[in-house]
Amino acid sequence: MLMLDEYEPLIPNEVTDYYLQRVGFETEDVRLKRLLSLAAQKFISDIASDAFQHARVRTNATPSGRQKAPEKSQSGASGAGGASGSSSLAKDKSRTVLTMDDLGSALAEYGINARKPEFFL
């Protein structure tokens, strides 16, 4: 608690104050507010990390034949064009794209349902 006097969490104090006031929590202790803000920051970080892991598993589970097909078509190109094409393909492979499905899977581990309703009225 003593370290929280000088620590500035990523979530601004005003945002923390707003949500604490909204749920009816009142305190003047700034350290307690920062502790709650730090807990929320950790929770969000854990969810983002879990979603990233789900995305990595999803991208590694794709058939490798589909990903290797563009490389074969690049081999017929000239030497300079083939090299730049394969480097851009390597960048795309190392890139991980988070989808709503990944986030939904990560949130489901924490008991949060983030699916769209079946229909809208």
N, CA, C and O atoms as a DFTB+ gen file, in Angstrom:
484 C
 N C O
     1  1       0.822      -1.198       0.000
     2  2       0.000       0.000       0.000
     3  2       0.868       1.264       0.000
     4  3       0.474       2.298      -0.540
     5  1       2.045       1.167       0.608
     6  2       2.909       2.343       0.655
     7  2       3.430       2.723      -0.724
     8  3       3.656       3.902      -0.998
     9  1       3.622       1.742      -1.587
    10  2       4.132       2.007      -2.923
    11  2       3.082       2.677      -3.806
    12  3       3.431       3.282      -4.820
    13  1       1.820       2.583      -3.446
    14  2       0.758       3.151      -4.269
    15  2       0.682       4.668      -4.177
    16  3      -0.008       5.292      -4.983
    17  1       1.372       5.278      -3.220
    18  2       1.393       6.739      -3.122
    19  2       2.019       7.362      -4.363
    20  3       1.552       8.394      -4.845
    21  1       3.063       6.746      -4.876
    22  2       3.798       7.291      -6.012
    23  2       3.440       6.621      -7.331
    24  3       3.821       7.113      -8.394
    25  1       2.714       5.509      -7.283
    26  2       2.386       4.765      -8.498
    27  2       1.195       5.394      -9.204
    28  3       0.197       5.735      -8.568
    29  1       1.300       5.547     -10.511
    30  2       0.212       6.081     -11.329
    31  2      -0.255       4.970     -12.269
    32  3       0.447       4.651     -13.228
    33  1      -1.427       4.371     -12.018
    34  2      -1.911       3.277     -12.872
    35  2      -2.295       3.777     -14.265
    36  3      -2.485       4.974     -14.477
    37  1      -2.405       2.844     -15.204
    38  2      -2.769       3.208     -16.569
    39  2      -4.199       3.722     -16.662
    40  3      -4.497       4.578     -17.496
    41  1      -5.071       3.217     -15.829
    42  2      -6.456       3.685     -15.814
    43  2      -6.476       4.993     -15.012
    44  3      -6.095       5.009     -13.842
    45  1      -6.918       6.079     -15.637
    46  2      -6.895       7.376     -14.942
    47  2      -7.772       7.379     -13.689
    48  3      -8.764       6.655     -13.612
    49  1      -7.398       8.190     -12.728
    50  2      -8.143       8.288     -11.473
    51  2      -9.594       8.711     -11.696
    52  3     -10.489       8.265     -10.978
    53  1      -9.825       9.567     -12.684
    54  2     -11.181      10.034     -12.971
    55  2     -12.074       8.889     -13.427
    56  3     -13.244       8.824     -13.051
    57  1     -11.527       7.989     -14.234
    58  2     -12.302       6.832     -14.707
    59  2     -12.616       5.908     -13.536
    60  3     -13.740       5.427     -13.399
    61  1     -11.629       5.668     -12.705
    62  2     -11.836       4.837     -11.523
    63  2     -12.878       5.464     -10.611
    64  3     -13.763       4.771     -10.109
    65  1     -12.778       6.779     -10.392
    66  2     -13.750       7.483      -9.549
    67  2     -15.163       7.361     -10.110
    68  3     -16.118       7.161      -9.360
    69  1     -15.294       7.482     -11.428
    70  2     -16.609       7.406     -12.060
    71  2     -17.259       6.050     -11.800
    72  3     -18.411       5.976     -11.374
    73  1     -16.510       4.980     -12.061
    74  2     -17.100       3.649     -11.899
    75  2     -17.308       3.285     -10.429
    76  3     -18.261       2.579     -10.101
    77  1     -16.449       3.747      -9.560
    78  2     -16.668       3.502      -8.134
    79  2     -17.906       4.244      -7.646
    80  3     -18.674       3.714      -6.843
    81  1     -18.099       5.459      -8.127
    82  2     -19.290       6.227      -7.750
    83  2     -20.542       5.569      -8.324
    84  3     -21.595       5.552      -7.686
    85  1     -20.419       5.038      -9.515
    86  2     -21.566       4.406     -10.173
    87  2     -22.070       3.177      -9.415
    88  3     -23.272       2.914      -9.392
    89  1     -21.159       2.426      -8.796
    90  2     -21.567       1.235      -8.037
    91  2     -21.814       1.549      -6.573
    92  3     -22.171       0.659      -5.802
    93  1     -21.627       2.808      -6.177
    94  2     -21.939       3.209      -4.811
    95  2     -20.799       3.079      -3.829
    96  3     -21.033       3.050      -2.621
    97  1     -19.578       3.001      -4.308
    98  2     -18.407       2.890      -3.435
    99  2     -17.830       4.280      -3.210
   100  3     -17.451       4.964      -4.161
   101  1     -17.767       4.689      -1.967
   102  2     -17.246       6.014      -1.642
   103  2     -16.069       5.897      -0.687
   104  3     -16.167       5.266       0.365
   105  1     -14.963       6.508      -1.065
   106  2     -13.795       6.582      -0.207
   107  2     -12.949       7.771      -0.637
   108  3     -12.967       8.170      -1.801
   109  1     -12.225       8.318       0.290
   110  2     -11.327       9.423       0.002
   111  2      -9.870       8.947      -0.068
   112  3      -8.978       9.725      -0.405
   113  1      -9.637       7.686       0.246
   114  2      -8.284       7.135       0.238
   115  2      -7.828       6.901      -1.202
   116  3      -8.331       6.002      -1.875
   117  1      -6.888       7.697      -1.668
   118  2      -6.391       7.612      -3.034
   119  2      -5.665       6.289      -3.263
   120  3      -5.724       5.727      -4.356
   121  1      -4.979       5.791      -2.228
   122  2      -4.259       4.530      -2.364
   123  2      -5.211       3.375      -2.624
   124  3      -4.892       2.486      -3.413
   125  1      -6.360       3.365      -1.987
   126  2      -7.347       2.307      -2.202
   127  2      -7.917       2.390      -3.617
   128  3      -8.122       1.365      -4.267
   129  1      -8.168       3.591      -4.085
   130  2      -8.650       3.767      -5.457
   131  2      -7.612       3.282      -6.462
   132  3      -7.951       2.642      -7.458
   133  1      -6.357       3.590      -6.197
   134  2      -5.293       3.139      -7.096
   135  2      -5.128       1.626      -7.048
   136  3      -4.813       1.001      -8.061
   137  1      -5.339       1.041      -5.885
   138  2      -5.273      -0.413      -5.768
   139  2      -6.380      -1.065      -6.591
   140  3      -6.139      -2.058      -7.277
   141  1      -7.579      -0.520      -6.527
   142  2      -8.680      -1.041      -7.327
   143  2      -8.418      -0.834      -8.820
   144  3      -8.744      -1.697      -9.635
   145  1      -7.838       0.291      -9.169
   146  2      -7.484       0.565     -10.554
   147  2      -6.417      -0.412     -11.045
   148  3      -6.469      -0.879     -12.182
   149  1      -5.456      -0.713     -10.186
   150  2      -4.411      -1.666     -10.533
   151  2      -4.989      -3.077     -10.708
   152  3      -4.556      -3.819     -11.590
   153  1      -5.953      -3.441      -9.879
   154  2      -6.609      -4.748     -10.006
   155  2      -7.381      -4.829     -11.323
   156  3      -7.362      -5.861     -11.993
   157  1      -8.059      -3.743     -11.692
   158  2      -8.781      -3.718     -12.972
   159  2      -7.805      -3.804     -14.140
   160  3      -8.073      -4.489     -15.127
   161  1      -6.683      -3.117     -14.030
   162  2      -5.650      -3.159     -15.063
   163  2      -5.116      -4.581     -15.233
   164  3      -4.931      -5.044     -16.358
   165  1      -4.872      -5.265     -14.134
   166  2      -4.388      -6.653     -14.180
   167  2      -5.428      -7.570     -14.808
   168  3      -5.085      -8.450     -15.597
   169  1      -6.698      -7.371     -14.462
   170  2      -7.774      -8.176     -15.011
   171  2      -7.861      -8.005     -16.529
   172  3      -7.983      -8.987     -17.261
   173  1      -7.798      -6.773     -16.991
   174  2      -7.848      -6.504     -18.432
   175  2      -6.624      -7.079     -19.124
   176  3      -6.733      -7.618     -20.226
   177  1      -5.479      -6.974     -18.502
   178  2      -4.247      -7.519     -19.067
   179  2      -4.318      -9.039     -19.176
   180  3      -3.875      -9.606     -20.175
   181  1      -4.865      -9.696     -18.172
   182  2      -5.013     -11.156     -18.213
   183  2      -5.958     -11.582     -19.329
   184  3      -5.698     -12.563     -20.027
   185  1      -7.047     -10.852     -19.498
   186  2      -7.993     -11.181     -20.568
   187  2      -7.336     -10.996     -21.930
   188  3      -7.494     -11.842     -22.811
   189  1      -6.601      -9.901     -22.116
   190  2      -5.919      -9.658     -23.389
   191  2      -4.871     -10.731     -23.663
   192  3      -4.729     -11.180     -24.801
   193  1      -4.146     -11.141     -22.646
   194  2      -3.145     -12.190     -22.800
   195  2      -3.791     -13.521     -23.170
   196  3      -3.292     -14.232     -24.043
   197  1      -4.888     -13.859     -22.518
   198  2      -5.594     -15.098     -22.836
   199  2      -6.160     -15.062     -24.255
   200  3      -6.107     -16.064     -24.968
   201  1      -6.701     -13.916     -24.667
   202  2      -7.228     -13.779     -26.027
   203  2      -6.107     -13.937     -27.046
   204  3      -6.302     -14.546     -28.098
   205  1      -4.934     -13.391     -26.737
   206  2      -3.787     -13.537     -27.629
   207  2      -3.378     -15.002     -27.744
   208  3      -3.047     -15.468     -28.834
   209  1      -3.397     -15.727     -26.639
   210  2      -3.055     -17.147     -26.675
   211  2      -4.073     -17.932     -27.498
   212  3      -3.693     -18.838     -28.239
   213  1      -5.353     -17.601     -27.381
   214  2      -6.380     -18.261     -28.194
   215  2      -6.146     -17.976     -29.678
   216  3      -6.321     -18.862     -30.514
   217  1      -5.753     -16.749     -30.005
   218  2      -5.484     -16.395     -31.393
   219  2      -4.272     -17.151     -31.922
   220  3      -4.272     -17.600     -33.068
   221  1      -3.246     -17.292     -31.100
   222  2      -2.055     -18.041     -31.527
   223  2      -2.388     -19.506     -31.783
   224  3      -1.919     -20.093     -32.758
   225  1      -3.198     -20.090     -30.910
   226  2      -3.610     -21.481     -31.093
   227  2      -4.444     -21.613     -32.365
   228  3      -4.281     -22.566     -33.127
   229  1      -5.335     -20.654     -32.588
   230  2      -6.194     -20.690     -33.772
   231  2      -5.368     -20.573     -35.053
   232  3      -5.622     -21.302     -36.012
   233  1      -4.385     -19.669     -35.086
   234  2      -3.598     -19.487     -36.304
   235  2      -2.650     -20.660     -36.538
   236  3      -2.359     -20.995     -37.686
   237  1      -2.171     -21.279     -35.481
   238  2      -1.301     -22.440     -35.650
   239  2      -2.088     -23.684     -36.018
   240  3      -1.506     -24.650     -36.510
   241  1      -3.395     -23.687     -35.793
   242  2      -4.224     -24.842     -36.103
   243  2      -4.698     -24.839     -37.545
   244  3      -5.314     -25.812     -37.979
   245  1      -4.428     -23.761     -38.320
   246  2      -4.868     -23.713     -39.706
   247  2      -4.048     -24.683     -40.533
   248  3      -2.889     -24.939     -40.210
   249  1      -4.626     -25.228     -41.596
   250  2      -3.880     -26.161     -42.439
   251  2      -2.656     -25.488     -43.046
   252  3      -2.765     -24.404     -43.618
   253  1      -1.515     -26.108     -42.928
   254  2      -0.278     -25.493     -43.429
   255  2      -0.241     -25.491     -44.943
   256  3       0.470     -24.675     -45.529
   257  1      -0.971     -26.361     -45.590
   258  2      -1.010     -26.398     -47.048
   259  2      -1.533     -25.103     -47.632
   260  3      -1.065     -24.664     -48.683
   261  1      -2.495     -24.487     -46.970
   262  2      -3.048     -23.223     -47.462
   263  2      -2.013     -22.117     -47.373
   264  3      -1.947     -21.259     -48.254
   265  1      -1.212     -22.125     -46.333
   266  2      -0.239     -21.055     -46.159
   267  2       0.959     -21.231     -47.084
   268  3       1.575     -20.243     -47.482
   269  1       1.293     -22.447     -47.427
   270  2       2.468     -22.680     -48.267
   271  2       2.174     -22.485     -49.744
   272  3       3.112     -22.340     -50.528
   273  1       0.924     -22.476     -50.155
   274  2       0.572     -22.337     -51.558
   275  2       1.092     -21.041     -52.170
   276  3       1.623     -21.092     -53.279
   277  1       0.975     -19.876     -51.518
   278  2       1.502     -18.656     -52.138
   279  2       3.013     -18.690     -52.323
   280  3       3.518     -18.077     -53.263
   281  1       3.749     -19.379     -51.467
   282  2       5.201     -19.456     -51.619
   283  2       5.568     -20.175     -52.916
   284  3       6.518     -19.773     -53.589
   285  1       4.836     -21.228     -53.281
   286  2       5.122     -21.961     -54.508
   287  2       4.886     -21.088     -55.724
   288  3       5.637     -21.164     -56.697
   289  1       3.853     -20.261     -55.683
   290  2       3.585     -19.378     -56.814
   291  2       4.633     -18.277     -56.898
   292  3       4.874     -17.759     -57.988
   293  1       5.259     -17.904     -55.803
   294  2       6.287     -16.878     -55.777
   295  2       7.600     -17.385     -56.368
   296  3       8.403     -16.587     -56.851
   297  1       7.831     -18.693     -56.340
   298  2       9.122     -19.222     -56.787
   299  2       9.321     -19.030     -58.278
   300  3      10.465     -19.005     -58.733
   301  1       8.259     -18.894     -59.058
   302  2       8.381     -18.671     -60.483
   303  2       8.723     -17.238     -60.820
   304  3       9.047     -16.945     -61.971
   305  1       8.664     -16.353     -59.876
   306  2       8.948     -14.934     -60.110
   307  2      10.451     -14.717     -60.196
   308  3      11.240     -15.627     -59.942
   309  1      10.834     -13.497     -60.559
   310  2      12.260     -13.181     -60.643
   311  2      12.891     -13.236     -59.260
   312  3      12.169     -13.250     -58.263
   313  1      14.215     -13.267     -59.173
   314  2      14.923     -13.410     -57.904
   315  2      14.585     -12.299     -56.919
   316  3      14.340     -12.581     -55.746
   317  1      14.564     -11.051     -57.360
   318  2      14.285      -9.940     -56.455
   319  2      12.821      -9.939     -56.038
   320  3      12.511      -9.680     -54.875
   321  1      11.926     -10.221     -56.963
   322  2      10.504     -10.223     -56.637
   323  2      10.155     -11.368     -55.714
   324  3       9.323     -11.203     -54.822
   325  1      10.761     -12.516     -55.901
   326  2      10.484     -13.667     -55.055
   327  2      10.969     -13.447     -53.644
   328  3      10.325     -13.888     -52.692
   329  1      12.093     -12.773     -53.488
   330  2      12.627     -12.534     -52.149
   331  2      11.746     -11.564     -51.380
   332  3      11.476     -11.775     -50.198
   333  1      11.297     -10.504     -52.040
   334  2      10.459      -9.544     -51.325
   335  2       9.087     -10.142     -51.041
   336  3       8.487      -9.836     -50.011
   337  1       8.585     -10.983     -51.928
   338  2       7.294     -11.618     -51.710
   339  2       7.332     -12.579     -50.542
   340  3       6.384     -12.640     -49.760
   341  1       8.413     -13.331     -50.410
   342  2       8.492     -14.271     -49.296
   343  2       8.703     -13.555     -47.977
   344  3       8.257     -14.043     -46.938
   345  1       9.376     -12.402     -47.990
   346  2       9.548     -11.669     -46.733
   347  2       8.223     -11.066     -46.270
   348  3       7.953     -11.016     -45.070
   349  1       7.397     -10.609     -47.209
   350  2       6.087     -10.083     -46.811
   351  2       5.194     -11.219     -46.327
   352  3       4.364     -11.022     -45.439
   353  1       5.359     -12.409     -46.906
   354  2       4.588     -13.564     -46.453
   355  2       5.036     -13.974     -45.052
   356  3       4.216     -14.386     -44.232
   357  1       6.340     -13.862     -44.777
   358  2       6.844     -14.177     -43.438
   359  2       6.292     -13.190     -42.412
   360  3       5.995     -13.574     -41.281
   361  1       6.153     -11.921     -42.798
   362  2       5.565     -10.933     -41.891
   363  2       4.123     -11.293     -41.584
   364  3       3.685     -11.181     -40.439
   365  1       3.375     -11.727     -42.603
   366  2       1.979     -12.083     -42.401
   367  2       1.846     -13.301     -41.499
   368  3       0.899     -13.388     -40.717
   369  1       2.773     -14.236     -41.593
   370  2       2.710     -15.421     -40.743
   371  2       3.004     -15.074     -39.290
   372  3       2.410     -15.656     -38.382
   373  1       3.914     -14.133     -39.062
   374  2       4.273     -13.779     -37.695
   375  2       3.247     -12.849     -37.054
   376  3       3.284     -12.612     -35.847
   377  1       2.351     -12.333     -37.851
   378  2       1.322     -11.429     -37.357
   379  2       0.172     -12.219     -36.759
   380  3      -0.268     -13.215     -37.332
   381  1      -0.311     -11.778     -35.614
   382  2      -1.449     -12.423     -34.979
   383  2      -2.596     -11.420     -34.929
   384  3      -2.447     -10.308     -34.423
   385  1      -3.730     -11.831     -35.459
   386  2      -4.907     -10.977     -35.489
   387  2      -5.905     -11.498     -34.463
   388  3      -6.324     -12.654     -34.518
   389  1      -6.279     -10.631     -33.526
   390  2      -7.270     -11.013     -32.525
   391  2      -8.658     -10.804     -33.104
   392  3      -8.946      -9.762     -33.692
   393  1      -9.513     -11.797     -32.935
   394  2     -10.885     -11.694     -33.395
   395  2     -11.820     -11.665     -32.194
   396  3     -11.407     -11.899     -31.059
   397  1     -13.062     -11.380     -32.461
   398  2     -14.061     -11.368     -31.395
   399  2     -14.231     -12.773     -30.830
   400  3     -14.544     -12.930     -29.650
   401  1     -14.028     -13.793     -31.656
   402  2     -14.107     -15.176     -31.166
   403  2     -13.008     -15.455     -30.140
   404  3     -13.245     -16.131     -29.139
   405  1     -11.812     -14.934     -30.390
   406  2     -10.711     -15.102     -29.439
   407  2     -11.027     -14.408     -28.117
   408  3     -10.817     -14.969     -27.042
   409  1     -11.531     -13.191     -28.211
   410  2     -11.893     -12.448     -27.006
   411  2     -13.030     -13.134     -26.266
   412  3     -13.020     -13.213     -25.037
   413  1     -14.015     -13.632     -27.016
   414  2     -15.140     -14.334     -26.399
   415  2     -14.697     -15.590     -25.674
   416  3     -15.208     -15.900     -24.598
   417  1     -13.747     -16.319     -26.255
   418  2     -13.215     -17.520     -25.602
   419  2     -12.469     -17.177     -24.323
   420  3     -12.594     -17.872     -23.315
   421  1     -11.691     -16.098     -24.371
   422  2     -10.943     -15.684     -23.179
   423  2     -11.894     -15.204     -22.087
   424  3     -11.696     -15.513     -20.912
   425  1     -12.912     -14.459     -22.463
   426  2     -13.873     -13.972     -21.479
   427  2     -14.699     -15.110     -20.892
   428  3     -15.094     -15.055     -19.727
   429  1     -14.960     -16.130     -21.683
   430  2     -15.732     -17.274     -21.192
   431  2     -15.004     -17.977     -20.056
   432  3     -15.646     -18.542     -19.171
   433  1     -13.682     -17.952     -20.064
   434  2     -12.906     -18.552     -18.972
   435  2     -13.135     -17.824     -17.651
   436  3     -12.966     -18.404     -16.578
   437  1     -13.521     -16.552     -17.734
   438  2     -13.786     -15.757     -16.543
   439  2     -15.281     -15.663     -16.230
   440  3     -15.684     -14.934     -15.324
   441  1     -16.093     -16.400     -16.977
   442  2     -17.529     -16.413     -16.733
   443  2     -18.276     -15.235     -17.328
   444  3     -19.379     -14.913     -16.887
   445  1     -17.685     -14.587     -18.328
   446  2     -18.312     -13.439     -18.964
   447  2     -18.782     -13.850     -20.352
   448  3     -18.007     -14.388     -21.142
   449  1     -20.055     -13.595     -20.646
   450  2     -20.625     -13.924     -21.940
   451  2     -20.554     -12.691     -22.833
   452  3     -21.159     -11.665     -22.522
   453  1     -19.819     -12.783     -23.942
   454  2     -19.648     -11.640     -24.837
   455  2     -20.203     -11.932     -26.219
   456  3     -19.730     -11.366     -27.205
   457  1     -21.189     -12.796     -26.308
   458  2     -21.781     -13.115     -27.607
   459  2     -22.903     -12.137     -27.926
   460  3     -23.516     -11.547     -27.037
   461  1     -23.150     -11.983     -29.222
   462  2     -24.269     -11.153     -29.661
   463  2     -25.558     -11.923     -29.374
   464  3     -25.563     -13.154     -29.369
   465  1     -26.627     -11.209     -29.139
   466  2     -27.911     -11.901     -28.964
   467  2     -28.301     -12.636     -30.247
   468  3     -27.856     -12.265     -31.333
   469  1     -29.118     -13.657     -30.129
   470  2     -29.526     -14.439     -31.291
   471  2     -30.309     -13.591     -32.284
   472  3     -30.241     -13.821     -33.492
   473  1     -31.040     -12.625     -31.785
   474  2     -31.828     -11.765     -32.686
   475  2     -32.009     -10.403     -32.016
   476  3     -31.863     -10.253     -30.803
   477  1     -32.324      -9.440     -32.834
   478  2     -32.565      -8.097     -32.329
   479  2     -34.027      -7.753     -32.536
   480  3     -34.608      -8.124     -33.556
   481  1     -34.627      -7.058     -31.596
   482  2     -36.030      -6.646     -31.717
   483  2     -36.132      -5.285     -32.336
   484  3     -37.235      -4.770     -32.519
